[in-house]
Amino acid sequence: MQTAERLKAGERWEDHDLVFATRHGGPIECTEDWKVWKTILKQAGVRGVRVHDARHTAATLLIEQGMNIRVVQEVLGHTRVTTTERYAHVSTPLMRDAGERLASALWGES
């Protein structure tokens, strides 16, 4: 809620009925979230990537940890699981595991 910000701004508050607003109620700059994201990456020592790339990474890491695809779908906020499937990339360890399981099933090897 913006109650505290409204009180603090007093007469300077501009009511635009926004969910995300400046400290005076006006619209934030369209690049503001990008600047914050870049600052977070720099502080974490991570190379500069898009927020979208981070969503792909999150989907892939959750799948690698054994998370059900439907849960990953909810985490990412996708309406369709097919969208989530496009976000999650199959890693080499998962491919290796699949090959070993298939070999075990076909030839009893591990």
ZINORTA-V517763 format. One record per residue. RES is the residue in one small letter. OMEGA is omega in whole degrees, 0 to 359 (* if undefined). NEAR is the number of other ideal C-beta (glycine too) atoms within 10 Angstrom. Layout:
RES;OMEGA;NEAR  RES;OMEGA;NEAR
This chain:
m;183;5  q;184;16  t;181;7  a;179;8  e;179;14  r;181;15  l;181;9  k;181;12  a;179;17  g;182;8  e;179;4  r;182;10  w;176;17  e;182;12  d;178;10  h;181;10  d;181;6  l;174;13  v;178;5  f;185;9  a;174;19  t;181;15  r;177;13  h;176;13  g;181;17  g;179;15  p;177;12  i;177;12  e;184;10  c;180;7  t;185;9  e;180;12  d;178;12  w;179;12  k;179;10  v;179;10  w;180;15  k;178;13  t;179;10  i;179;11  l;181;15  k;180;11  q;180;8  a;181;8  g;182;6  v;179;10  r;182;8  g;177;9  v;177;13  r;175;10  v;179;10  h;178;8  d;179;11  a;178;14  r;177;16  h;179;16  t;179;13  a;180;15  a;181;24  t;180;17  l;178;13  l;178;19  i;179;21  e;179;15  q;177;8  g;180;6  m;178;14  n;183;10  i;179;14  r;177;10  v;177;12  v;177;22  q;180;20  e;180;12  v;182;14  l;178;16  g;179;9  h;177;17  t;183;8  r;179;9  v;178;13  t;175;9  t;179;13  t;179;23  e;177;14  r;180;12  y;184;19  a;180;22  h;181;12  v;182;11  s;180;13  t;179;7  p;178;9  l;177;14  m;179;10  r;179;10  d;179;12  a;179;11  g;179;10  e;179;12  r;179;11  l;177;11  a;178;12  s;181;11  a;184;9  l;188;8  w;179;8  g;180;7  e;175;9  s;*;7
